[in-house]
């Protein structure tokens, strides 16, 4: 449940929205448990349900604009996927760099590197083809690498 919540927190950039979407995800999962195939992995299926819940909410609320400063303020005290992944010292900086990525690149990076889904599973969660997923992840890595190399040169 924490993985689903953290995934939705990073997508929605709002604690309350992430809680609502987590509840909606598990409600949808309960109501549609019969659609879970025999060989299908539950975690992958739950992330797909969560992704769809987020997309549905986003479509309904396109006019809502989330302010960046408010987002960073709320996450400073929260344990984020980035702080777990990169350590507390680098957490804020990593969060800032990841938040600068386009949404698809950020999702692709988190699904593979933090949640450890395979390329195929992550592509399915995002609802895109495998080759598009790989190129999206590659672009995210390139941007993060370019930032890191630029930072190392300055230090």
N, C-alpha and C positions, 0 to 999 in steps of 0.2 A: 504494500500500500504506500509506503514512503517513497519508493521509486516512482510510482505513478504521480504522487503528489508533487515531488520535486520536478519531474518532467513538465507537468502542467504549470508549476510555478514559474519555471523558466520561459515557457511559451507565453503565458498570460501576463507575466511581470506584475502580478498582483496576488497577494496572500489570500484575500477573500475570494477572488475569482478562482484561484487554484483549488481552494477548499470546496467551493460549489461544483467545480468541474470534476473533482475527485469523487464527490458524492454522486454526481450525475453519471460518471463512468461506471461506478459499481452498481448503480441502479440499472443502467442499461445492460450491463453484463449479466446481472441476475435475471432480468426479463428476457434476455436473448441467449441464455446459456445453451440452449439446444442448437444454436448455430455454430457452436464450437465443435470443430471436426474432431474425430477420434484421435488422429495423430497430431493435431495442432497443439502447439505449445501455448499454455495458458498466459504466460507473461507477454509473449508477442501479441497474442489476441487482445489482452487488456490494454497494451500500449496503443494498439490500433483503435480500440474503442475510445480511449482517451484522446487520441489525435482527432478522431471524428467529432467528439464532443467539443473540442477546442475549435475546430473549423466551423461547426454549426454556430457556436457562440459568437465567433468572430464575424460571421456573415450577418448575424442579427444585430450586432453592435458595431458596425463599421464606423459610425459617427463618433464613437467614444475614442478619445485620444489620451493615451497614457503619458504622463509627464516623466521624463527621464530622471530628473532629480528625485522625485517622489519614489521611483522604483529603487534607486540606489540607496536612499535613506532607509527604506523598509528592509532591504536585504543586508544591510551592514551588520545587524544583530542576528540575522538568520543564518543557519548552516546551509550553504548553497552547494550545488554540484561542483562548481569550480573550486570552492575552498576545500572540499574533500579531495578533489582530484589533484590540485596543485599546492595544497598546504595553505595555512591561514595567512601567512605573510603575502603570498602571491595571489591570494583569492580575490581581493578587490581589483587588482590590476587585470587578472585573467577575466574576471567578470566584465570589466570595462571593454577589454578587447573582444571577447565573445559577443557582447551586446552590440558591438559595432558591425558585426557580420550580418548579412541579410538573413532573414528568418530561416530560409531553407538550409543555408550553409550552417547556421548555428544548430539547427535540429540534427542535421546529418552528423556533425561533429560529436554532439552529446550522445546520440544513440549508439554510435560506434565506440567512442573512446570512454565514455562514462558508464553507460548502461551495458556495454559489451555485447550488443547485438551483432550478428553476422551482417555482411553487406546485404544479403538477400532479405533477411528479416527486417532490417532498418528501412530498406527500400519499400517493402510491403507496408510497414507502419506509416511511412510518409505518403504512400499511395502513388509512387512513381516507379519507373522502370529501373532495373539494376544499373544499366550504363549511365543513366542520368544521375542516379544516386552516387555512383563512383566519381563522376566528374564534379558533382556538387561538393563532395567530401574533399576531393583534391584541391578545389579552389579555396575551401575554408582553410585547409592546412597551409596552402601557399601564402594566404594573407597573414595567418598567425606566424608563420616562419619569417616572413618579410619584416613583420613588426619586431620579432625577437632579435633578428640579425641587426636591424637598425638600432635597437636599444643597446645591444652588446657593443656596437661600434662607438656609441656615445659614452659608454662607461669606460 
